[in-house]
Amino acid sequence: MSVEQAILEAVRSLPSDKQREVLSHATRLQEQHRSKKPFRSIKGLWSDLGILLSAEEIEEDQRAMWKNFPREDL
C-alpha cells in the first residue's frame, strides 16, 4: 500500500469535520512548501556588494584577529 492510499483510507474513515481539519492542514503544508525560497550561496549574496577577497586577505585578517588572543599553553 502506498502512502497516498494509506492517507486516503485514513481520511475516509474520519467524520467530515475531521476530514476538513486534515484538508486545512494539507493546504497549510502546500503553502509552506511553495513559499520556501531556494538557498543562495554566499558568493551570490555578496555579488552585488563588489566585495572581492582573496584567500591571502582572509588569512591575513584571521591572523590579525587572533594574534592577541590569550593562550593558556604558554
C-alpha positions in Angstrom: 0.0 0.0 0.0 1.4 3.4 -1.0 1.5 6.4 1.4 -1.2 8.1 -0.7 -3.5 5.1 -0.4 -2.9 4.9 3.3 -3.7 8.6 3.7 -6.9 8.3 1.6 -8.1 5.3 3.7 -7.4 7.0 7.0 -9.2 10.2 5.8 -12.2 8.3 4.5 -12.6 6.7 7.9 -12.8 10.0 9.7 -16.0 12.1 10.3 -16.5 15.0 8.0 -15.4 17.7 10.5 -12.1 15.8 11.0 -11.7 15.5 7.2 -11.9 19.3 6.9 -9.2 19.6 9.6 -6.9 17.2 7.5 -7.7 19.3 4.4 -6.8 22.5 6.2 -3.6 21.1 7.4 -2.7 19.7 4.0 -3.4 23.2 2.5 -1.0 24.8 5.0 1.7 22.3 4.2 1.3 23.1 0.4 1.6 26.8 1.1 4.7 26.3 3.2 6.3 24.2 0.5 5.5 26.7 -2.2 6.8 29.7 -0.2 10.2 28.3 0.6 12.9 30.3 -1.2 15.8 28.4 -2.6 19.1 28.7 -0.7 21.6 31.2 -2.2 25.3 30.7 -1.9 27.5 33.2 0.0 29.0 34.2 -3.3 25.5 35.0 -4.6 24.7 37.1 -1.5 27.8 39.2 -1.8 27.8 39.5 -5.6 26.1 42.9 -5.7 28.3 44.4 -3.0 31.5 44.4 -5.0 33.4 42.5 -2.3 36.4 40.6 -3.7 38.5 38.9 -1.1 41.4 36.6 -1.9 42.4 33.7 0.3 45.5 35.6 1.3 43.5 38.6 2.5 41.2 36.3 4.5 44.2 34.5 6.1 45.9 37.9 6.9 42.7 39.2 8.6 42.4 35.9 10.6 46.0 36.2 11.8 45.4 39.8 12.8 42.2 38.9 14.7 43.8 36.0 16.6 47.3 37.4 17.3 46.4 38.9 20.7 44.1 36.1 21.7 45.1 34.8 25.2 46.7 31.5 25.2 46.9 29.2 28.2 49.6 26.9 26.9 52.5 29.5 27.1 
